[in-house]
């Protein structure tokens, strides 16, 4: 088993469901178990094996737009269902580990390919099934070194989709492609108080490609409902990203829209609270990683722009993998898998 992403199995499947979820056991029936797995799949985008957090996350997506909520659920359901059909290990299914990449793929299709077209729905279903295979392949490769897949399967699948889509008229419904040459940063860099608190929440919402601050707030509530420690780390990652972006002179509109900070939120949670044992050293290490991902984000955005691609969560994946590979060299850091 791939060791580190699977470290979220550190909690029992119901450990963070909360009293409401424990009062009624969805997993008592076969369909109830499947619904629980789908909801946990959504929550695992933020490393949470919690169906209750999955419900909150689903609400957040529906608040952003019914299409996004629907595509997120479809993606998680198709990915989980495909894993069932292919006989994936039961513990992965129960923890929601087969649903988070497909959930993100579904949402990405709704965002970039126009959710109102039937072709987009069909592409989302096919891609959400395909990402299960990509997950298995990346897990086999990275598992050799005891490394997790993170959202690498999502990044690979979504990047391929967004680059290829303009070549197919029945899939791409915009007049022009989105390929563009990178430009020098422009616009004001001073952050107003409104910019700061908008950025704080949109950094969390943009993990799901949602730019609305109030949607990010709902996601943050879902994180805290399931795990207050990860909620605190998400807040710390968001704050560090804002500070780093401001110090380096990133355009205020990009900071406010969360484009500079969502990877930092994921890095802070992954390194500070999931794959390394939480202590002062790992939290400090995680925040250095958050700074690194903030700097890397526009670099990868510029790299993908000429082909019409998107940075997605590539900065998070690359930084988190590098920092995890390096961790055993630092005796003060302890892996969560022991």
Backbone as numpy.savetxt, mean C-alpha at the origin, in Angstrom:
# Nx Ny Nz CAx CAy CAz Cx Cy Cz
8.17 -20.48 3.69 7.33 -19.30 3.69 8.21 -18.06 3.69
7.82 -17.06 2.92 8.55 -15.80 2.92 8.45 -15.18 4.30
9.61 -14.90 4.92 9.66 -14.65 6.35 9.08 -13.32 6.77
9.47 -12.22 6.11 9.22 -10.94 6.74 7.84 -10.37 6.49
7.36 -10.32 5.23 6.01 -9.79 5.05 5.04 -10.65 5.85
5.36 -11.93 5.95 4.54 -12.83 6.72 4.72 -12.62 8.22
5.55 -11.67 8.59 5.69 -11.34 10.01 4.42 -10.73 10.56
3.53 -10.25 9.68 2.27 -9.76 10.21 1.42 -10.88 10.77
1.81 -12.13 10.51 1.16 -13.26 11.18 1.59 -13.33 12.63
2.41 -12.35 13.03 2.83 -12.26 14.44 1.62 -12.12 15.33
0.51 -11.60 14.77 -0.73 -11.47 15.51 -1.65 -12.60 15.09
-2.46 -13.06 15.99 -3.46 -14.05 15.61 -4.46 -13.38 14.69
-5.20 -14.17 13.93 -6.09 -13.61 12.93 -7.18 -12.74 13.53
-7.47 -12.90 14.80 -8.52 -12.09 15.41 -7.96 -11.16 16.47
-6.64 -11.06 16.57 -6.04 -10.31 17.67 -6.44 -8.86 17.66
-6.58 -8.28 16.50 -6.85 -6.86 16.42 -8.22 -6.56 15.82
-9.14 -7.48 15.91 -10.45 -7.26 15.33 -11.29 -6.31 16.18
-11.02 -6.22 17.47 -11.78 -5.33 18.33 -13.02 -6.02 18.87
-13.67 -5.43 19.87 -14.78 -6.07 20.52 -15.99 -6.27 19.63
-16.21 -5.35 18.68 -17.39 -5.49 17.82 -17.26 -6.74 16.96
-16.08 -6.90 16.34 -15.86 -8.05 15.47 -15.90 -9.35 16.25
-15.38 -9.33 17.50 -15.36 -10.55 18.29 -16.76 -10.94 18.76
-17.66 -9.94 18.82 -19.01 -10.24 19.29 -19.76 -11.09 18.28
-19.41 -10.98 17.00 -20.04 -11.80 15.98 -18.94 -12.41 15.12
-18.83 -13.71 15.13 -17.73 -14.39 14.45 -18.12 -14.68 13.00
-17.61 -13.83 12.10 -17.89 -14.02 10.68 -17.35 -15.33 10.17
-16.25 -15.79 10.77 -15.57 -16.98 10.27 -16.30 -18.27 10.63
-17.49 -18.16 11.22 -18.23 -19.36 11.60 -18.75 -20.12 10.38
-18.94 -19.44 9.26 -19.42 -20.10 8.05 -18.36 -19.99 6.96
-18.52 -20.80 5.92 -17.56 -20.78 4.83 -17.52 -19.43 4.12
-18.70 -18.90 3.80 -18.75 -17.60 3.15 -18.27 -16.50 4.08
-18.57 -16.67 5.36 -18.09 -15.69 6.34 -16.58 -15.67 6.40
-15.95 -16.85 6.33 -14.48 -16.92 6.33 -13.92 -16.21 5.11
-14.57 -16.42 3.96 -14.07 -15.80 2.74 -14.20 -14.27 2.81
-15.33 -13.77 3.31 -15.52 -12.32 3.47 -14.45 -11.76 4.40
-14.17 -12.49 5.50 -13.14 -12.05 6.44 -11.78 -11.98 5.77
-11.47 -12.97 4.96 -10.19 -12.97 4.25 -10.09 -11.80 3.28
-11.18 -11.48 2.59 -11.18 -10.35 1.66 -10.96 -9.04 2.41
-11.66 -8.87 3.53 -11.50 -7.64 4.32 -10.10 -7.53 4.90
-9.55 -8.65 5.36 -8.17 -8.62 5.85 -7.20 -8.31 4.72
-7.53 -8.76 3.51 -6.69 -8.44 2.36 -6.59 -6.94 2.14
-7.71 -6.24 2.28 -7.67 -4.79 2.15 -6.83 -4.17 3.27
-7.00 -4.68 4.48 -6.27 -4.11 5.62 -4.78 -4.38 5.53
-4.37 -5.48 4.88 -2.96 -5.82 4.80 -2.17 -4.85 3.92
-2.85 -3.98 3.19 -2.13 -2.91 2.49 -1.31 -2.12 3.50
-1.85 -1.98 4.71 -1.15 -1.30 5.79 -0.70 -2.28 6.88
-0.42 -3.53 6.51 0.17 -4.54 7.40 -0.76 -4.95 8.54
-2.06 -4.92 8.33 -3.00 -5.21 9.41 -3.83 -6.44 9.07
-3.69 -7.53 9.82 -4.52 -8.72 9.60 -5.86 -8.58 10.32
-6.58 -7.51 10.04 -7.79 -7.17 10.78 -8.95 -6.92 9.83
-10.00 -7.73 9.96 -11.19 -7.54 9.14 -11.87 -6.22 9.48
-11.82 -5.82 10.74 -12.44 -4.56 11.14 -11.74 -3.38 10.46
-10.40 -3.40 10.42 -9.68 -2.36 9.69 -10.04 -2.40 8.21
-10.24 -3.61 7.68 -10.64 -3.74 6.28 -11.98 -3.08 6.01
-12.91 -3.19 6.96 -14.21 -2.53 6.81 -14.02 -1.01 6.77
-13.20 -0.49 7.68 -12.95 0.96 7.71 -12.28 1.41 6.43
-11.32 0.65 5.94 -10.63 0.99 4.69 -11.60 0.99 3.52
-12.51 0.02 3.51 -13.50 -0.05 2.44 -14.42 1.18 2.49
-14.81 1.57 3.70 -15.62 2.79 3.85 -14.88 3.99 3.29
-13.58 4.09 3.60 -12.77 5.20 3.11 -12.79 5.26 1.59
-12.63 4.10 0.94 -12.62 4.08 -0.53 -13.98 4.46 -1.09
-15.06 4.02 -0.47 -16.39 4.40 -0.94 -16.66 5.88 -0.73
-16.12 6.45 0.35 -16.24 7.89 0.56 -15.54 8.66 -0.56
-14.40 8.15 -1.00 -13.67 8.78 -2.11 -14.45 8.70 -3.41
-15.23 7.65 -3.57 -16.02 7.44 -4.78 -16.48 6.00 -4.82
-17.73 5.77 -5.16 -18.24 4.39 -5.11 -17.45 3.46 -6.02
-16.93 4.03 -7.13 -16.14 3.19 -8.04 -14.88 2.66 -7.36
-14.23 3.52 -6.58 -13.00 3.09 -5.93 -13.27 2.03 -4.86
-14.35 2.22 -4.11 -14.72 1.21 -3.12 -15.04 -0.12 -3.78
-15.78 -0.06 -4.88 -16.17 -1.29 -5.57 -14.95 -1.98 -6.16
-14.08 -1.23 -6.84 -12.91 -1.84 -7.47 -11.95 -2.39 -6.42
-11.86 -1.71 -5.27 -11.00 -2.23 -4.20 -11.50 -3.57 -3.69
-12.81 -3.67 -3.47 -13.38 -4.93 -3.01 -13.26 -6.02 -4.07
-13.53 -5.67 -5.32 -13.41 -6.65 -6.40 -11.98 -7.15 -6.50
-11.03 -6.24 -6.44 -9.63 -6.65 -6.53 -9.25 -7.60 -5.42
-9.59 -7.25 -4.18 -9.25 -8.11 -3.05 -9.96 -9.46 -3.15
-11.23 -9.44 -3.60 -12.00 -10.67 -3.71 -11.45 -11.58 -4.80
-11.11 -11.00 -5.95 -10.59 -11.81 -7.06 -9.23 -12.38 -6.70
-8.36 -11.58 -6.10 -7.06 -12.08 -5.71 -7.16 -13.19 -4.69
-8.01 -13.01 -3.68 -8.21 -14.04 -2.66 -8.83 -15.30 -3.26
-9.83 -15.09 -4.14 -10.49 -16.24 -4.77 -9.54 -17.02 -5.66
-8.70 -16.31 -6.42 -7.72 -16.99 -7.28 -6.74 -17.80 -6.45
-6.31 -17.23 -5.32 -5.39 -17.96 -4.45 -6.04 -19.21 -3.89
-7.33 -19.12 -3.58 -8.07 -20.31 -3.12 -8.07 -21.38 -4.21
-8.39 -20.98 -5.43 -8.47 -21.95 -6.53 -7.13 -22.61 -6.79
-6.04 -21.87 -6.59 -4.70 -22.40 -6.86 -4.12 -23.13 -5.66
-4.86 -23.19 -4.56 -4.43 -23.96 -3.41 -3.33 -23.32 -2.59
-3.33 -22.01 -2.51 -2.32 -21.31 -1.71 -2.48 -21.69 -0.23
-1.37 -21.66 0.49 -1.35 -22.03 1.90 -2.44 -21.33 2.69
-3.15 -22.12 3.52 -4.31 -21.61 4.25 -3.96 -20.45 5.16
-2.79 -20.47 5.80 -2.43 -19.41 6.73 -2.30 -18.07 6.02
-1.82 -18.09 4.79 -1.72 -16.85 4.02 -3.09 -16.29 3.69
-3.99 -17.17 3.33 -5.35 -16.74 3.01 -6.05 -16.17 4.24
-5.92 -16.85 5.36 -6.59 -16.40 6.58 -6.06 -15.06 7.06
-4.78 -14.79 6.81 -4.18 -13.53 7.25 -4.43 -12.39 6.26
-5.01 -12.70 5.09 -5.27 -11.67 4.09 -4.09 -11.35 3.20
-3.07 -12.20 3.22 -1.85 -11.91 2.48 -1.98 -12.09 0.96
-3.10 -12.66 0.52 -3.31 -12.83 -0.92 -4.27 -11.78 -1.48
-4.65 -10.80 -0.66 -5.63 -9.82 -1.13 -5.15 -8.40 -1.26
-4.03 -8.06 -0.61 -3.67 -6.64 -0.59 -3.09 -6.14 -1.91
-2.28 -6.95 -2.58 -1.76 -6.52 -3.88 -2.87 -6.42 -4.91
-3.78 -7.37 -4.90 -4.88 -7.34 -5.86 -5.85 -6.20 -5.57
-6.03 -5.86 -4.30 -6.86 -4.71 -3.94 -6.28 -3.44 -4.56
-4.98 -3.24 -4.41 -4.33 -2.06 -4.97 -4.38 -2.06 -6.50
-4.25 -3.22 -7.11 -4.35 -3.31 -8.56 -5.74 -2.88 -9.02
-6.76 -3.34 -8.32 -8.13 -2.96 -8.67 -8.34 -1.46 -8.56
-7.87 -0.87 -7.48 -8.02 0.58 -7.29 -7.23 1.33 -8.37
-6.03 0.86 -8.68 -5.21 1.52 -9.71 -5.92 1.51 -11.07
-6.59 0.42 -11.39 -7.34 0.36 -12.65 -8.44 1.42 -12.66
-9.14 1.56 -11.53 -10.21 2.55 -11.45 -9.67 3.97 -11.59
-8.49 4.23 -11.02 -7.90 5.57 -11.04 -7.34 5.93 -12.42
-6.62 5.01 -13.05 -5.87 5.34 -14.26 -6.56 4.95 -15.57
-7.52 4.02 -15.51 -8.12 3.54 -16.76 -9.59 3.95 -16.91
-10.11 4.78 -16.04 -11.50 5.25 -16.08 -12.46 4.14 -15.66
-12.91 4.24 -14.43 -13.71 3.19 -13.81 -15.07 3.00 -14.46
-15.53 3.95 -15.26 -16.89 3.89 -15.81 -17.03 2.99 -17.03
-15.94 2.40 -17.48 -15.99 1.55 -18.68 -15.94 0.07 -18.31
-16.71 -0.74 -19.03 -16.72 -2.18 -18.80 -15.34 -2.77 -19.03
-14.62 -2.26 -20.01 -13.30 -2.79 -20.30 -12.37 -2.62 -19.09
-12.53 -1.52 -18.36 -11.71 -1.30 -17.17 -12.01 -2.34 -16.10
-13.28 -2.66 -15.94 -13.66 -3.68 -14.97 -13.08 -5.04 -15.34
-13.14 -5.37 -16.63 -12.60 -6.66 -17.07 -11.09 -6.71 -16.89
-10.42 -5.60 -17.20 -8.96 -5.53 -17.00 -8.63 -5.67 -15.52
-9.41 -5.02 -14.66 -9.17 -5.09 -13.23 -9.31 -6.52 -12.71
-10.33 -7.22 -13.17 -10.53 -8.61 -12.74 -9.36 -9.48 -13.21
-8.97 -9.34 -14.49 -7.88 -10.14 -15.02 -6.56 -9.83 -14.32
-6.29 -8.55 -14.10 -5.04 -8.16 -13.46 -5.00 -8.58 -12.00
-6.14 -8.53 -11.33 -6.20 -8.95 -9.93 -5.97 -10.45 -9.78
-6.39 -11.20 -10.78 -6.09 -12.64 -10.77 -4.62 -12.88 -11.10
-4.11 -12.15 -12.09 -2.73 -12.34 -12.51 -1.73 -11.98 -11.42
-2.06 -10.97 -10.61 -1.12 -10.54 -9.58 -0.90 -11.63 -8.53
-1.83 -12.58 -8.43 -1.63 -13.71 -7.53 -0.44 -14.55 -7.98
-0.32 -14.73 -9.28 0.81 -15.47 -9.84 2.10 -14.67 -9.65
2.03 -13.37 -9.88 3.20 -12.51 -9.68 3.64 -12.55 -8.22
2.67 -12.56 -7.31 2.98 -12.65 -5.88 3.73 -13.93 -5.56
3.25 -15.04 -6.11 3.92 -16.33 -5.86 5.34 -16.33 -6.40
5.52 -15.76 -7.59 6.84 -15.73 -8.20 7.81 -14.87 -7.39
7.38 -13.68 -7.01 8.26 -12.79 -6.24 8.54 -13.36 -4.85
7.55 -14.03 -4.27 7.75 -14.64 -2.96 8.80 -15.75 -3.03
8.78 -16.52 -4.12 9.78 -17.58 -4.29 11.18 -16.99 -4.41
11.30 -15.93 -5.20 12.61 -15.32 -5.41 13.12 -14.65 -4.15
12.32 -13.77 -3.58 12.76 -13.02 -2.41 12.83 -13.89 -1.16
11.99 -14.92 -1.11 12.01 -15.82 0.04 13.32 -16.56 0.20
14.08 -16.66 -0.88 15.40 -17.29 -0.82 16.30 -16.58 0.19
16.11 -15.27 0.28 16.91 -14.48 1.23 16.10 -14.05 2.45
14.96 -14.68 2.67 14.14 -14.35 3.82 13.55 -12.96 3.75
13.23 -12.51 2.54 12.69 -11.17 2.35 11.23 -11.23 1.94
10.46 -10.20 2.28 9.04 -10.16 1.92 8.84 -9.63 0.51
7.65 -9.80 -0.01 7.32 -9.24 -1.32 6.88 -7.79 -1.21
6.40 -7.38 -0.03 5.79 -6.06 0.13 4.75 -5.87 -0.96
4.73 -4.68 -1.58 3.79 -4.43 -2.68 4.48 -4.53 -4.04
5.57 -5.26 -4.11 6.28 -5.43 -5.38 5.37 -6.05 -6.45
4.56 -7.07 -6.16 3.67 -7.61 -7.20 2.71 -6.55 -7.74
2.19 -5.72 -6.86 1.33 -4.62 -7.32 2.09 -3.67 -8.21
3.29 -3.28 -7.80 4.09 -2.34 -8.59 4.38 -2.88 -9.99
4.76 -4.14 -10.06 5.07 -4.75 -11.35 3.84 -4.80 -12.25
2.72 -5.22 -11.68 1.49 -5.37 -12.47 0.93 -4.02 -12.89
0.85 -3.08 -11.94 0.28 -1.77 -12.24 1.17 -0.98 -13.20
2.48 -1.11 -13.07 3.39 -0.42 -13.99 3.21 -0.95 -15.40
3.12 -2.27 -15.54 2.91 -2.86 -16.86 1.59 -2.39 -17.47
0.55 -2.32 -16.64 -0.76 -1.90 -17.13 -0.75 -0.46 -17.63
-0.22 0.44 -16.81 -0.28 1.86 -17.16 0.61 2.20 -18.36
1.71 1.46 -18.52 2.58 1.70 -19.67 1.96 1.11 -20.94
1.33 -0.04 -20.82 0.79 -0.73 -22.00 -0.58 -0.20 -22.43
-1.37 0.27 -21.49 -2.77 0.62 -21.78 -2.97 1.58 -22.94
-2.17 2.66 -23.09 -2.41 3.57 -24.22 -2.24 2.93 -25.59
-1.66 1.75 -25.65 -1.49 1.07 -26.93 -2.74 0.33 -27.37
-3.74 0.26 -26.51 -4.95 -0.51 -26.81 -6.17 0.40 -26.73
-6.82 0.63 -27.84 -7.93 1.59 -27.90 -9.14 1.15 -27.12
-9.32 -0.15 -26.92 -10.47 -0.63 -26.15 -10.21 -0.59 -24.65
-8.98 -0.26 -24.28 -8.62 -0.17 -22.87 -8.38 1.27 -22.44
-7.73 2.03 -23.31 -7.38 3.42 -22.98 -8.45 4.36 -23.52
-9.07 5.13 -22.65 -10.21 5.95 -23.05 -9.93 7.45 -23.02
-8.67 7.82 -22.80 -8.30 9.23 -22.84 -7.79 9.57 -24.24
-7.86 10.85 -24.58 -7.42 11.28 -25.91 -5.93 11.08 -26.12
-5.15 11.37 -25.08 -3.69 11.27 -25.19 -3.15 10.36 -24.09
-1.92 9.90 -24.30 -1.25 9.14 -23.25 -0.77 10.08 -22.15
-0.25 9.50 -21.09 0.20 10.33 -19.97 1.73 10.39 -19.90
2.40 9.90 -20.93 3.86 9.99 -20.96 4.28 11.46 -21.02
5.32 11.79 -20.30 5.80 13.17 -20.26 7.26 13.18 -19.84
7.98 14.17 -20.34 9.38 14.32 -19.92 9.43 14.94 -18.53
10.39 14.52 -17.71 10.52 15.11 -16.37 10.83 16.60 -16.47
10.31 17.36 -15.51 10.58 18.79 -15.48 11.21 19.20 -14.16
11.90 20.33 -14.21 12.44 20.89 -12.97 11.29 21.33 -12.08
11.42 21.13 -10.79 10.37 21.52 -9.85 10.10 23.01 -9.95
8.82 23.38 -9.89 8.45 24.79 -9.96 7.28 25.05 -9.02
7.00 26.33 -8.80 5.91 26.69 -7.91 6.41 26.99 -6.51
5.55 27.57 -5.69 5.94 27.95 -4.33 6.27 26.73 -3.47
7.20 26.91 -2.56 7.59 25.83 -1.65 7.16 26.07 -0.21
6.73 27.29 0.08 6.29 27.61 1.45 4.99 26.87 1.76
4.92 26.27 2.93 3.75 25.50 3.33 2.91 26.29 4.33
1.63 26.45 4.01 0.71 27.08 4.95 0.25 26.05 5.97
-0.42 26.50 7.00 -0.94 25.57 8.00 -1.91 24.58 7.36
-2.73 25.08 6.43 -3.67 24.20 5.71 -2.92 23.15 4.90
-1.84 23.57 4.25 -1.02 22.62 3.50 -0.50 21.51 4.41
-0.08 21.89 5.61 0.52 20.93 6.53 -0.47 19.86 6.96
-1.66 20.29 7.40 -2.56 19.25 7.89 -3.22 18.48 6.76
-3.38 19.11 5.60 -3.85 18.34 4.44 -2.82 17.28 4.08
-1.56 17.67 4.02 -0.49 16.73 3.66 -0.40 15.59 4.66
-0.58 15.90 5.93 -0.47 14.87 6.97 -1.43 13.71 6.70
-2.64 14.03 6.28 -3.64 12.98 6.04 -3.57 12.41 4.62
-3.28 13.27 3.63 -3.21 12.75 2.26 -2.01 11.82 2.08
-0.97 11.99 2.87 0.15 11.05 2.83 -0.33 9.63 3.11
-1.35 9.50 3.92 -1.89 8.18 4.26 -2.89 7.73 3.21
-3.72 8.66 2.72 -4.69 8.30 1.69 -4.06 7.90 0.38
-2.92 8.50 0.04 -2.28 8.21 -1.24 -1.69 6.80 -1.30
-1.59 6.12 -0.17 -1.19 4.71 -0.21 -2.16 3.93 -1.09
-3.44 4.33 -1.03 -4.50 3.74 -1.86 -4.79 4.61 -3.09
-3.88 5.54 -3.42 -4.03 6.42 -4.58 -5.16 7.42 -4.42
-5.56 7.71 -3.18 -6.64 8.64 -2.90 -6.08 9.97 -2.38
-6.35 11.09 -3.08 -5.74 12.37 -2.72 -6.55 13.22 -1.75
-7.71 12.76 -1.29 -8.55 13.56 -0.41 -8.09 13.42 1.05
-7.91 14.54 1.74 -7.40 14.50 3.11 -8.35 13.75 4.04
-9.66 13.93 3.82 -10.63 13.28 4.72 -10.65 11.77 4.52
-10.32 11.30 3.32 -10.20 9.86 3.09 -8.98 9.33 3.83
-7.87 10.09 3.78 -6.68 9.70 4.54 -6.96 9.64 6.03
-7.78 10.56 6.53 -8.15 10.55 7.95 -8.89 9.26 8.31
-9.80 8.84 7.44 -10.54 7.60 7.70 -9.60 6.40 7.70
-8.66 6.38 6.75 -7.68 5.30 6.74 -6.88 5.29 8.05
-6.50 6.46 8.52 -5.72 6.54 9.76 -6.53 6.03 10.94
-7.80 6.35 10.97 -8.68 5.81 12.02 -8.67 4.29 11.98
-8.76 3.73 10.76 -8.73 2.27 10.61 -7.45 1.66 11.13
-6.33 2.32 10.89 -5.05 1.81 11.39 -5.04 1.81 12.92
-5.48 2.92 13.51 -5.49 3.01 14.96 -6.47 2.02 15.59
-7.59 1.76 14.92 -8.56 0.78 15.43 -7.91 -0.59 15.58
-7.05 -0.94 14.62 -6.43 -2.26 14.62 -5.14 -2.32 15.42
-4.34 -1.26 15.38 -3.02 -1.30 16.02 -2.55 0.12 16.30
-2.61 0.54 17.56 -2.23 1.91 17.90 -0.74 2.18 17.65
0.07 1.14 17.81 1.50 1.31 17.57 1.77 1.63 16.10
1.14 0.90 15.21 1.31 1.18 13.78 0.68 2.52 13.41
-0.40 2.88 14.09 -1.00 4.19 13.85 -0.03 5.31 14.19
0.66 5.16 15.33 1.64 6.17 15.74 2.80 6.24 14.74
3.23 5.08 14.26 4.32 5.06 13.28 3.89 5.67 11.94
2.64 5.44 11.56 2.12 6.07 10.34 2.15 7.59 10.47
1.75 8.09 11.64 1.79 9.54 11.88 3.22 10.06 11.83
4.14 9.31 12.44 5.54 9.73 12.44 6.11 9.75 11.02
5.80 8.73 10.23 6.27 8.68 8.86 5.74 9.84 8.03
4.46 10.17 8.23 3.87 11.27 7.50 4.54 12.60 7.88
4.75 12.80 9.17 5.39 14.04 9.64 6.81 14.17 9.12
7.56 13.07 9.13 8.94 13.10 8.63 8.97 13.42 7.14
8.02 12.88 6.39 7.97 13.14 4.95 7.70 14.62 4.68
6.78 15.20 5.44 6.48 16.63 5.27 7.71 17.48 5.59
8.37 17.17 6.69 9.55 17.93 7.09 10.66 17.81 6.05
10.88 16.59 5.56 11.92 16.37 4.55 11.61 17.11 3.25
10.36 17.02 2.82 9.95 17.69 1.59 10.12 19.20 1.70
9.71 19.75 2.84 9.84 21.20 3.06 11.32 21.60 3.09
12.15 20.83 3.79 13.56 21.17 3.93 14.27 21.15 2.58
13.85 20.25 1.69 14.51 20.13 0.38 13.86 21.02 -0.68
12.77 21.70 -0.33 12.14 22.62 -1.27 11.24 21.98 -2.29
10.50 20.96 -1.90 9.54 20.35 -2.82 8.37 21.32 -3.03
7.77 21.33 -4.23 6.62 22.22 -4.48 5.50 21.95 -3.48
4.92 23.03 -2.98 3.91 22.92 -1.94 2.70 22.09 -2.39
2.32 22.21 -3.67 1.14 21.47 -4.12 1.37 19.97 -4.10
2.59 19.53 -4.42 2.89 18.10 -4.37 2.91 17.58 -2.93
3.41 18.39 -2.03 3.42 18.01 -0.61 1.99 17.92 -0.10
1.19 18.92 -0.41 -0.20 18.97 0.06 -1.01 17.79 -0.47
-0.75 17.36 -1.69 -1.51 16.28 -2.30 -1.03 14.89 -1.88
-0.01 14.82 -1.02 0.44 13.53 -0.51 1.38 12.77 -1.42
1.79 13.40 -2.53 2.61 12.69 -3.50 4.04 12.47 -3.02
4.46 13.22 -2.01 5.82 13.10 -1.50 5.93 12.20 -0.27
4.79 11.82 0.33 4.88 11.23 1.64 4.31 9.85 1.88
3.55 9.29 0.94 2.89 8.02 1.24 3.88 6.86 1.38
4.96 6.90 0.62 5.96 5.84 0.76 6.62 5.89 2.13
6.84 7.09 2.64 7.45 7.24 3.97 6.57 6.65 5.05
5.26 6.79 4.90 4.33 6.20 5.88 4.48 4.68 5.91
4.53 4.07 4.73 4.68 2.62 4.65 6.02 2.15 5.19
7.08 2.88 4.87 8.42 2.51 5.36 8.47 2.59 6.89
7.90 3.64 7.45 7.91 3.80 8.91 7.18 2.65 9.59
6.04 2.26 9.04 5.29 1.15 9.64 6.01 -0.18 9.46
6.52 -0.42 8.26 7.15 -1.70 7.95 8.40 -1.94 8.80
9.29 -0.95 8.84 10.55 -1.13 9.55 10.42 -0.90 11.06
9.54 0.00 11.44 9.44 0.34 12.85 8.49 -0.53 13.65
7.56 -1.21 12.95 6.55 -1.93 13.72 6.17 -3.31 13.25
6.70 -3.74 12.09 6.27 -5.05 11.55 7.44 -6.02 11.42
8.47 -5.64 10.71 9.53 -6.58 10.37 10.76 -6.48 11.26
10.84 -5.43 12.03 11.85 -5.30 13.08 11.13 -5.10 14.40
11.70 -5.64 15.46 11.09 -5.47 16.77 11.11 -3.99 17.15
9.97 -3.50 17.58 9.84 -2.07 17.88 10.61 -1.68 19.12
11.58 -0.80 18.95 12.29 -0.16 20.05 12.84 1.16 19.51
13.57 1.88 20.32 14.07 3.19 19.90 14.97 3.08 18.67
15.76 2.00 18.60 16.69 1.84 17.47 15.94 1.57 16.17
14.99 0.67 16.22 14.26 0.34 14.99 13.40 1.51 14.52
12.82 2.25 15.47 12.01 3.41 15.08 12.90 4.47 14.42
14.07 4.72 15.01 15.00 5.67 14.40 15.43 5.21 13.02
15.72 3.91 12.90 16.11 3.32 11.61 14.99 3.48 10.59
13.76 3.26 11.05 12.60 3.38 10.17 12.41 4.81 9.68
12.65 5.77 10.55 12.47 7.17 10.15 13.55 7.62 9.19
14.76 7.06 9.33 15.80 7.33 8.32 15.35 6.76 6.98
14.75 5.58 7.02 14.21 5.00 5.80 13.10 5.85 5.21
12.28 6.45 6.08 11.20 7.32 5.61 11.76 8.53 4.88
12.83 9.11 5.42 13.49 10.23 4.76 14.01 9.79 3.39
14.64 8.63 3.35 15.21 8.11 2.11 14.14 7.92 1.04
13.01 7.36 1.43 11.94 7.11 0.45 11.35 8.42 -0.06
11.31 9.44 0.79 10.80 10.75 0.36 11.68 11.34 -0.73
12.99 11.18 -0.57 13.94 11.67 -1.57 13.86 10.84 -2.85
13.66 9.54 -2.70 13.64 8.64 -3.86 12.36 8.78 -4.68
11.28 9.20 -4.05 9.98 9.25 -4.72 9.98 10.08 -6.00
10.43 11.34 -5.97 10.43 12.10 -7.23 11.43 11.55 -8.25
12.49 10.92 -7.77 13.47 10.33 -8.69 12.82 9.22 -9.51
12.08 8.35 -8.86 11.42 7.27 -9.59 10.25 7.79 -10.42
9.59 8.84 -9.91 8.54 9.45 -10.72 9.09 9.98 -12.04
10.25 10.62 -11.98 10.89 11.13 -13.19 11.34 9.99 -14.10
11.76 8.88 -13.50 12.22 7.74 -14.28 11.08 7.11 -15.06
9.91 7.02 -14.46 8.76 6.36 -15.10 7.99 7.30 -16.03
8.09 8.61 -15.82 7.26 9.56 -16.56 7.36 9.44 -18.08
8.56 9.30 -18.66 8.64 9.25 -20.14 7.89 8.07 -20.76
7.69 7.00 -19.99 6.97 5.84 -20.52 5.49 5.85 -20.15
5.07 6.89 -19.44 3.67 6.96 -19.03 3.39 6.18 -17.76
4.43 5.74 -17.08 4.25 4.98 -15.85 4.06 5.87 -14.64
4.02 5.26 -13.50 3.78 5.97 -12.24 4.69 5.35 -11.20
5.09 6.14 -10.20 5.98 5.63 -9.17 5.31 4.60 -8.28
3.97 4.66 -8.17 3.23 3.76 -7.29 3.94 3.65 -5.93
4.15 2.44 -5.43 4.87 2.30 -4.15 6.28 1.75 -4.36
6.84 1.98 -5.55 8.21 1.54 -5.81 9.21 2.08 -4.80
9.16 3.37 -4.43 10.14 3.86 -3.45 10.07 3.11 -2.13
8.86 2.84 -1.66 8.70 2.06 -0.43 9.32 0.69 -0.57
9.00 -0.01 -1.65 9.50 -1.37 -1.85 11.03 -1.40 -1.86
11.63 -0.52 -2.63 13.09 -0.53 -2.77 13.78 -0.14 -1.47
13.31 0.90 -0.82 13.93 1.34 0.43 13.76 0.29 1.52
12.56 -0.24 1.65 12.31 -1.23 2.70 13.15 -2.48 2.49
13.28 -2.94 1.25 14.09 -4.13 0.98 15.57 -3.87 1.30
16.08 -2.73 0.86 17.48 -2.40 1.13 17.74 -2.31 2.63
16.86 -1.65 3.35 17.05 -1.49 4.79 16.91 -2.82 5.53
16.05 -3.70 5.04 15.92 -5.02 5.68 17.13 -5.90 5.39
17.65 -5.82 4.17 18.86 -6.57 3.84 20.02 -6.11 4.72
20.09 -4.81 4.99 21.18 -4.26 5.79 21.02 -4.52 7.28
19.79 -4.73 7.74 19.51 -4.81 9.17 20.38 -5.81 9.94
20.63 -7.03 9.44 21.45 -7.98 10.19 22.88 -7.50 10.47
23.32 -6.51 9.72 24.67 -5.98 9.94 24.74 -5.06 11.16
23.54 -4.70 11.69 23.49 -3.79 12.82 22.94 -4.53 14.04
23.79 -4.93 14.97 23.36 -5.75 16.11 22.26 -5.13 16.96
22.11 -3.81 16.92 21.08 -3.19 17.75 19.68 -3.38 17.16
19.60 -3.82 15.92 18.31 -4.07 15.29 17.99 -5.55 15.38
16.74 -5.86 15.75 16.34 -7.26 15.89 15.17 -7.55 14.97
15.32 -8.62 14.19 14.26 -9.01 13.27 13.07 -9.54 14.05
11.87 -9.24 13.56 10.65 -9.67 14.23 10.47 -11.18 14.17
11.11 -11.83 13.20 10.97 -13.27 13.07 11.96 -14.00 13.97
12.70 -13.23 14.78 13.62 -13.86 15.72 14.94 -14.23 15.10
